[in-house]
């Protein structure tokens, strides 16, 4: 994909079509317009002759009987077949009524397109007033440009860690005062200071042993980015409805499968590097067996 976060072309559709008409392409051009609430008025604009196929991904039905116009709810085999070996132009509109699932569909559509041809896709527009959704799509585009899975995973991992850090900081969920979080001060945790930053081990019988301050806690700050720990909230916060799950995060849900989401949800107190290694493991075990062998233990009372 030719665009990055800093050079996406943003313009009106009329200007965009005029601009496209003046470009030179070595292949046929396919235009993909993603808009859950597609308005047929767009089709009144003069569509460049250079566009061989015009695809609309929308929940609205489009019945304009225009040659080479195809409307579907999401990317399918027909679109991938018709766009193969063409130059692809993508434009995205995010509506006020769009939700997390709408954004997941957009990102998964981009992932499918990238798989068939990474270097012949031009993203012209992302039209959105929702900053959070806009950034999710931009970050997915950046992630898709990395040549290796490790680089891609590290980028997504770091992005979500930073997002969670900002969310916890802005909302002051843990409310630390003199090294005591709100749960410590309310005497609803088994420790008096430093919140839940205590690592532990399980015995063969499933009991918790060897509880001590996490080795990555240096100068009262985490020295590694353990995404599992960052997603964790104690019972005190959960009772207040403050819950974060890997599967509910848009980027994590789009880029990682069930096994990988389990890795992100169950590996407390280890380094970012080790978690990335686990994400990259070529494990062919069926998910249910993998799930049983890697049962998630949540340190509620630490």
N, C-alpha and C positions, 0 to 999 in steps of 0.2 A: 504494500500500500504506500503510495507516494507521499501522503500527508503525515505530518507529525502534529504534536499538540500546538505548535507555534505557527504553523503555516497552512491551516485549513482555510480554503477560500470561502468567504462568507459574502453572499450577495443575494439580491432578489431573484426570483425564478426567471423573470423576464430578462434580466441582465445575464443570468447564468446561461440561459439558452442561447443568447446572442454571443456570449463569450465562447461557448462550446462550438458554435457554428464556424468560428474563426480559427479553431485549432486544427492541427494536422494529426491524424491518427494513421498508424500503419495497419491497423486491423479494423474490423467492424466494431461498432460501438453499441454496448448495451447500457441502458439507463435504468437504475433501480431506485425507485422513490419509496421510502419507508414512512408511512403516516397512518396511524391506527384510525384516524377520522378523515380519510382522504376526501377532499372537496373536488368534485368534477370540474369546477371552474378553472382549475389549473390546465385542463386540456384545451381551453379556449386560447391559450397562448400558442404562439407559433413554435412548434417543436422542430428542432433542427433536422434536416434531411439525413444528416450523418448518423442519426440514431436509428439503428436497425430494429432493435427490440426495446420496448418500454414496459418495465415491470412495476406494478404497484403492489406493495405489501400493506394491506389494510384490513381492518375488521369490517369496513363498509363495503357493500357490494357496488361494483362499478360496471355498468352495462351501457357502454358508449358505442359499441360496434366499430371500434377503430382498429384498422389493421395493425398487427404487431403489438397491440396493447394487451397485456396479460395482468390479471389481478388475482392475487392469492393472499392468504392470511400470513404465510411465512415461507421461507426459502424451501423449495422442494426439488426433487430430482429433475423436473422439467426445466426449471430455471437454471440449475447447474449445468444441464446439458446444453441449453441454448446460449449460455454465456461463456461456455468453455472456448478458449482460444479467441476471445474478443476482448476489447478494452472495456472495462466496466467503470461507469460513473455512478456513484452512490450519493444520494441526498436524503437527509433524515430530518423529520419534524417530530418534536415531542409536544404532545398536547397536555393541557391542564388536567384532563381526565385520565391520562396515562398513569399506570401504577408500576410497582416493581416487576410484575410479570411482563408488562409491555417492554420494559427496558431489557429484561433478560432475553426476550425474543429478538430484539434489535441486535444485541451483542452476539447471540448465537447465530444470527444470520450473517453477521460480519465474519465470525469464525468459519462458517461453512464456505463463504466466498474466498477467504484467504487460503483455505485448503486446496482449492482448485487452481488458483493462480495469484500468487502474492504480489507480483510486480506490475500487474496491469489493472490496478484498482485506484481510482482517484476519488477521494471524498471531497465533495464540493461544499456541502452545507450541513451544519447541525443547527436547526432552528429550535431553540428552547429557552424558556424563562426559568426553568427549574435547574438551578446550579448543581445540585447534587446529582441529578440524572445526567446532566451535560458532562460533568466530570467523570462519571462512571464510563460513559461511552468513549470519551477522550482517552482515559486510562486503558481501556480495553484495546483501543487502536494502537496505542504505544506498545502495549504488551505483545500484540500480534506482530510487531515489526522485528522482534528479537529473533535471531537465527537459531538459538539453542533453547531447549526447554528449561534448563537451569536459569538462564537469564530471564526468561519469561516468568517463571515461577517466583524468582527473587523480586522482580519488579512488582508483581501483584502482592506478594507477601509484605514487602516494605510499605506499599501503598495502604494496605488495610491496617497494618500496625500503626502507621502515622495517623490514619483516620480515627482509630480507636483511642490513641493517646489524646488527640484533640477533643474527641467527644467526652472522655472522662475528665479532662482538664476544664473544659468549658462548663460542664454540668456539676463539677465537684462532687461526683457520686460518693467517693470514699471519704471525703471531708476530713483529711488528716489534720490533726492538731497535736503538736509536741510528739510526733511519731506514732500517734494513736489514730486509727481510722474510726469512723462512727460506730462500727460493730465492736471494736475494742473498747471504746468508751462506754458503750451500752452493755458491756459484759455478756455479749451473745456470741463471742468467739472464745476458743480455748487459750488464746494468747493475749497478752496485754499490750504489745506494741507491734509495729511494722505490719499491720494488716494481715494478709494471707500469704505473705512471702516466706513460707516455710515448706521445704521439701520433705519428703518422707519415703518410706518403703513399705511394701505389703509383705506380710509373712505368708507362708504356704496356706494358712487358714484364713487369710484375707484380713488379718488385723493390721492396723497401722503401727509402724515402729520407726525408730531413728528419725524423729522429727527435729529439724534444725533449720536455722535461717538458710535460705537458698544461697548456693555458692555464687550465683550471678548477681546477688544484691550487694553492690559496692557503693559506698557513700550514700546510702539510702535511695539509690536508683538502680534500675535493672541494667546490667551491662551487656545483655543480649536481647534480641527481639524474639521472645517466645510468644508466638501468636496465640497459643492455647491459653497461656496465663492472661493475656490481654483480653481474650473473649470471656474469661471467667468472671462471674459475679457471685458473691457469697449469698447464703440464705437470707440474710438481712436485706440485701438489695433486691434479690429475687422476689421477696414478699412485697416489695414496693413496685414490682413490675419492670425492674431493670434487668433485662435478659438479652444476651447476645449469643447467637448460634451461627456457626460457620455456614450451615446450609441456607440460612436466611440472608446472608450477605450476597448482594448481586454479583460482584466480581468472582467471589469464591465459588458460588453456585454455578457460574457459567464456565469456569476454567478447570474445575476439579470434579472428579467423579466421586461416587459414594465412599470408596475406600480412602481416597485422599482427604475428603471432608472428615472422615473418622480420624485420620492421622492428625489433622489440624485441631480436632476437638479433644484429643486424649493424650497429648504428649506435653505434660506439664514439666517445668523446671529443667528443660534441656535447651541447647543452643539453637539458634536459627539454622545454622549449617546442618545440624543433625536432622532437623525437621525437613529441610529441603531434600536431604538425602533420602529420607523415608518417602517423600512425595514422588521421587524419581524411581523408586524400587520397581522392578519388573515382576510384580507379584501376580500370579495367575490363579490364586485361590479364589473359589466362589465367594461372593461377598458375605453370605451368611456365616461361612466358616471363618472368614477373616474377622468378622464382627465378634464372634464368640471368643476367638483367640486373642483379641485385642479389646477386651471389655473395658469400657470407659469408667474410671473411678474419679469421682469429683470430690476434692478435698473440702467438703462443706464446713467442717468444724475446725479448720486450721486457722 
